[in-house]
Amino acid sequence: MVVGFTGPRHRPHHLALVVGDEDSQVRLSARLEPVLAAHIGTAALSGAEVMGERRTEHETYTRIQTDLTVEILEGSGRHGTLTVMRMR
């Protein structure tokens, strides 16, 4: 579930995600591909209500109220990078 983004709303750099249940820690995705970022920005983030700024993983992100869900690929290893594959 998407709870925020970094960068400009119309072309976000990363998405702030909650993976699992709603009480899970917020994690940032890997940098979004340009075409996917533009699609998410115009189709999903443009109408989302901004809830302020929050901080996670040593980076500030814009918190939003939305029902956007994305499909991710979670990498293995120590950091478990979250790569956004597409919007649902």
MDTraj code that builds the backbone (N, CA, C; nanometers):
import mdtraj as md
import numpy as np

residues = "MET VAL VAL GLY PHE THR GLY PRO ARG HIS ARG PRO HIS HIS LEU ALA LEU VAL VAL GLY ASP GLU ASP SER GLN VAL ARG LEU SER ALA ARG LEU GLU PRO VAL LEU ALA ALA HIS ILE GLY THR ALA ALA LEU SER GLY ALA GLU VAL MET GLY GLU ARG ARG THR GLU HIS GLU THR TYR THR ARG ILE GLN THR ASP LEU THR VAL GLU ILE LEU GLU GLY SER GLY ARG HIS GLY THR LEU THR VAL MET ARG MET ARG".split()
xyz = np.array([
    [0.0845, -0.1168, 0.0000],
    [0.0000, 0.0000, 0.0000],
    [0.0899, 0.1242, 0.0000],
    [0.0550, 0.2206, -0.0829],
    [0.1324, 0.3447, -0.0942],
    [0.0835, 0.4432, 0.0115],
    [0.1767, 0.4991, 0.0883],
    [0.1415, 0.5977, 0.1905],
    [0.2113, 0.7316, 0.1675],
    [0.2965, 0.7385, 0.0636],
    [0.3652, 0.8637, 0.0368],
    [0.4617, 0.8523, -0.0800],
    [0.5377, 0.9602, -0.1010],
    [0.6326, 0.9650, -0.2117],
    [0.7421, 1.0659, -0.1809],
    [0.8539, 1.0529, -0.2525],
    [0.9596, 1.1539, -0.2484],
    [0.9667, 1.2187, -0.3853],
    [1.0186, 1.3396, -0.3897],
    [1.0305, 1.4106, -0.5161],
    [0.9008, 1.4804, -0.5525],
    [0.8893, 1.5253, -0.6766],
    [0.7690, 1.5968, -0.7189],
    [0.6502, 1.5021, -0.7347],
    [0.5310, 1.5517, -0.7067],
    [0.4097, 1.4705, -0.7123],
    [0.3834, 1.4166, -0.8532],
    [0.4082, 1.4975, -0.9561],
    [0.3775, 1.4550, -1.0925],
    [0.4761, 1.3522, -1.1485],
    [0.5928, 1.3361, -1.0842],
    [0.6925, 1.2380, -1.1268],
    [0.7776, 1.1993, -1.0045],
    [0.7192, 1.1182, -0.9139],
    [0.7885, 1.0859, -0.7883],
    [0.9166, 1.0054, -0.8112],
    [1.0105, 1.0225, -0.7201],
    [1.1365, 0.9475, -0.7281],
    [1.1214, 0.8099, -0.6638],
    [1.0606, 0.8056, -0.5454],
    [1.0399, 0.6817, -0.4699],
    [0.8982, 0.6837, -0.4134],
    [0.8446, 0.5655, -0.3835],
    [0.7174, 0.5576, -0.3130],
    [0.7438, 0.5112, -0.1698],
    [0.6704, 0.5679, -0.0753],
    [0.6748, 0.5222, 0.0633],
    [0.5674, 0.4141, 0.0746],
    [0.6070, 0.2944, 0.1165],
    [0.5190, 0.1783, 0.1139],
    [0.5056, 0.1141, 0.2511],
    [0.3882, 0.0577, 0.2751],
    [0.3664, -0.0298, 0.3890],
    [0.3448, -0.1679, 0.3295],
    [0.4337, -0.2604, 0.3610],
    [0.4261, -0.3963, 0.3087],
    [0.3786, -0.4870, 0.4216],
    [0.2731, -0.5613, 0.3956],
    [0.2148, -0.6465, 0.4997],
    [0.0942, -0.5783, 0.5598],
    [0.0815, -0.5836, 0.6915],
    [-0.0349, -0.5200, 0.7559],
    [-0.0102, -0.3716, 0.7777],
    [-0.1143, -0.2995, 0.8140],
    [-0.1058, -0.1536, 0.8257],
    [-0.0156, -0.1054, 0.9388],
    [0.0223, -0.1937, 1.0312],
    [0.1098, -0.1562, 1.1421],
    [0.2574, -0.1757, 1.1082],
    [0.2866, -0.2201, 0.9861],
    [0.4250, -0.2420, 0.9440],
    [0.4980, -0.1095, 0.9280],
    [0.6295, -0.1177, 0.9321],
    [0.7144, 0.0004, 0.9152],
    [0.7073, 0.0506, 0.7708],
    [0.7108, 0.1804, 0.7530],
    [0.7119, 0.2411, 0.6199],
    [0.8516, 0.2247, 0.5612],
    [0.8557, 0.1791, 0.4353],
    [0.9820, 0.1608, 0.3642],
    [0.9743, 0.2310, 0.2300],
    [1.0879, 0.2811, 0.1848],
    [1.0934, 0.3468, 0.0541],
    [1.1286, 0.2463, -0.0542],
    [1.0658, 0.2629, -0.1699],
    [1.0961, 0.1776, -0.2848],
    [1.2284, 0.2211, -0.3463],
    [1.2768, 0.1375, -0.4371],
    [1.3899, 0.1771, -0.5204],
    [1.3426, 0.2916, -0.6099],
    [1.4332, 0.3617, -0.6715],
    [1.3952, 0.4724, -0.7605],
    [1.3049, 0.4197, -0.8716],
    [1.1976, 0.4919, -0.8976],
    [1.1006, 0.4512, -0.9987],
    [1.1537, 0.4760, -1.1394],
    [1.1177, 0.3869, -1.2305],
    [1.1488, 0.4078, -1.3721],
    [1.0725, 0.5320, -1.4194],
    [1.1291, 0.6130, -1.5080],
    [1.0647, 0.7382, -1.5492],
    [0.9219, 0.7235, -1.6016],
    [0.8959, 0.6245, -1.6861],
    [0.7616, 0.6074, -1.7425],
    [0.6624, 0.5691, -1.6327],
    [0.7022, 0.4784, -1.5444],
    [0.6158, 0.4369, -1.4335],
    [0.5913, 0.5542, -1.3384],
    [0.6939, 0.6324, -1.3107],
    [0.6802, 0.7481, -1.2222],
    [0.5792, 0.8480, -1.2784],
    [0.5862, 0.8745, -1.4068],
    [0.4928, 0.9680, -1.4695],
    [0.3510, 0.9128, -1.4655],
    [0.3351, 0.7837, -1.4899],
    [0.2025, 0.7211, -1.4878],
    [0.1420, 0.7258, -1.3469],
    [0.2193, 0.6900, -1.2470],
    [0.1714, 0.6939, -1.1083],
    [0.1401, 0.8373, -1.0675],
    [0.2262, 0.9302, -1.1040],
    [0.2059, 1.0698, -1.0669],
    [0.0789, 1.1295, -1.1236],
    [0.0514, 1.1029, -1.2500],
    [-0.0681, 1.1612, -1.3119],
    [-0.1943, 1.0826, -1.2815],
    [-0.1867, 0.9518, -1.2764],
    [-0.3062, 0.8686, -1.2581],
    [-0.3479, 0.8539, -1.1123],
    [-0.2528, 0.8546, -1.0203],
    [-0.2873, 0.8211, -0.8823],
    [-0.2549, 0.9289, -0.7792],
    [-0.1448, 0.9970, -0.7943],
    [-0.1031, 1.0914, -0.6906],
    [-0.1614, 1.2308, -0.7075],
    [-0.2037, 1.2658, -0.8280],
    [-0.2500, 1.4026, -0.8529],
    [-0.3704, 1.4406, -0.7676],
    [-0.4582, 1.3461, -0.7364],
    [-0.5769, 1.3770, -0.6564],
    [-0.5673, 1.3369, -0.5111],
    [-0.4538, 1.2831, -0.4697],
    [-0.4387, 1.2360, -0.3316],
    [-0.4245, 1.3522, -0.2335],
    [-0.4854, 1.3367, -0.1177],
    [-0.4777, 1.4394, -0.0129],
    [-0.3437, 1.4307, 0.0594],
    [-0.2730, 1.5433, 0.0698],
    [-0.1436, 1.5489, 0.1389],
    [-0.1672, 1.5587, 0.2889],
    [-0.0983, 1.4737, 0.3648],
    [-0.1134, 1.4673, 0.5098],
    [0.0086, 1.5246, 0.5828],
    [0.1011, 1.5849, 0.5100],
    [0.2204, 1.6428, 0.5712],
    [0.3442, 1.5643, 0.5359],
    [0.4547, 1.6000, 0.6000],
    [0.5811, 1.5316, 0.5746],
    [0.6135, 1.4387, 0.6900],
    [0.6751, 1.3246, 0.6573],
    [0.7189, 1.2261, 0.7561],
    [0.8623, 1.1875, 0.7213],
    [0.9238, 1.1127, 0.8098],
    [1.0623, 1.0708, 0.7886],
    [1.0744, 0.9207, 0.8102],
    [1.1452, 0.8551, 0.7191],
    [1.1757, 0.7134, 0.7317],
    [1.3067, 0.6852, 0.6608],
    [1.3765, 0.5832, 0.7078],
    [1.5029, 0.5430, 0.6454],
    [1.5925, 0.6631, 0.6175],
    [1.5948, 0.7572, 0.7078],
    [1.6800, 0.8756, 0.6982],
    [1.6442, 0.9662, 0.5812],
    [1.5213, 0.9585, 0.5323],
    [1.4774, 1.0442, 0.4233],
    [1.3355, 1.0939, 0.4512],
    [1.3091, 1.2168, 0.4119],
    [1.1767, 1.2757, 0.4304],
    [1.0906, 1.2438, 0.3093],
    [0.9640, 1.2095, 0.3344],
    [0.8694, 1.1844, 0.2260],
    [0.7397, 1.2580, 0.2538],
    [0.6612, 1.2798, 0.1492],
    [0.5311, 1.3448, 0.1608],
    [0.4271, 1.2373, 0.1874],
    [0.3599, 1.2465, 0.3014],
    [0.2563, 1.1487, 0.3390],
    [0.1269, 1.1852, 0.2666],
    [0.0588, 1.0854, 0.2098],
    [-0.0666, 1.1091, 0.1385],
    [-0.1736, 1.0113, 0.1857],
    [-0.2974, 1.0499, 0.1619],
    [-0.4125, 0.9641, 0.1889],
    [-0.4616, 0.9115, 0.0542],
    [-0.4439, 0.7822, 0.0280],
    [-0.4840, 0.7220, -0.0987],
    [-0.5103, 0.5735, -0.0775],
    [-0.5805, 0.5133, -0.1702],
    [-0.6026, 0.3693, -0.1647],
    [-0.5195, 0.2978, -0.2714],
    [-0.4141, 0.3615, -0.3181],
    [-0.3283, 0.3059, -0.4221],
    [-0.2486, 0.1869, -0.3688],
    [-0.2543, 0.0784, -0.4452],
    [-0.1748, -0.0407, -0.4163],
    [-0.0866, -0.0671, -0.5372],
    [0.0368, -0.1062, -0.5123],
    [0.1292, -0.1382, -0.6210],
    [0.1831, -0.2785, -0.6017],
    [0.2232, -0.3395, -0.7117],
    [0.2899, -0.4683, -0.7063],
    [0.4397, -0.4418, -0.6965],
    [0.5049, -0.5145, -0.6062],
    [0.6483, -0.4942, -0.5856],
    [0.7234, -0.6251, -0.5995],
    [0.8504, -0.6131, -0.6234],
    [0.9434, -0.7245, -0.6201],
    [1.0379, -0.6939, -0.5053],
    [1.0380, -0.7806, -0.4044],
    [1.1238, -0.7569, -0.2882],
    [1.2529, -0.8344, -0.3050],
    [1.3631, -0.7611, -0.3110],
    [1.4930, -0.8234, -0.3279],
    [1.5380, -0.8956, -0.2030],
    [1.6256, -0.9913, -0.2218],
    [1.6806, -1.0622, -0.1065],
    [1.8066, -0.9894, -0.0613],
    [1.8553, -1.0296, 0.0508],
    [1.9755, -0.9660, 0.1026],
    [1.9451, -0.8802, 0.2230],
    [2.0460, -0.8148, 0.2718],
    [2.0358, -0.7382, 0.3951],
    [1.9356, -0.6241, 0.3864],
    [1.9287, -0.5558, 0.2727],
    [1.8429, -0.4392, 0.2611],
    [1.7053, -0.4696, 0.2015],
    [1.6901, -0.5795, 0.1302],
    [1.5608, -0.6171, 0.0747],
    [1.4959, -0.5049, -0.0046],
    [1.5610, -0.4589, -0.1096],
    [1.5126, -0.3484, -0.1916],
    [1.3732, -0.3783, -0.2466],
    [1.2845, -0.2784, -0.2409],
    [1.1495, -0.2907, -0.2942],
    [1.1437, -0.2233, -0.4304],
    [1.1231, -0.3006, -0.5349],
    [1.1132, -0.2481, -0.6698],
    [0.9676, -0.2487, -0.7118],
    [0.9140, -0.1315, -0.7458],
    [0.7752, -0.1205, -0.7887],
    [0.7665, -0.1690, -0.9336],
    [0.6766, -0.2667, -0.9568],
    [0.6603, -0.3243, -1.0889],
    [0.5462, -0.2574, -1.1663],
    [0.4310, -0.2352, -1.0980],
    [0.3172, -0.1708, -1.1637],
    [0.2106, -0.1336, -1.0602],
    [0.1176, -0.0482, -1.1038],
    [0.0026, -0.0108, -1.0202],
    [-0.1019, -0.1210, -1.0328],
    [-0.1821, -0.1349, -0.9283],
    [-0.2947, -0.2303, -0.9342],
    [-0.4213, -0.1561, -0.9555],
])
top = md.Topology()
chain = top.add_chain()
for i, resn in enumerate(residues, 1):
    res = top.add_residue(resn, chain, resSeq=i)
    for name in ("N", "CA", "C"):
        top.add_atom(name, md.element.get_by_symbol(name[0]), res)
traj = md.Trajectory(xyz[None], top)
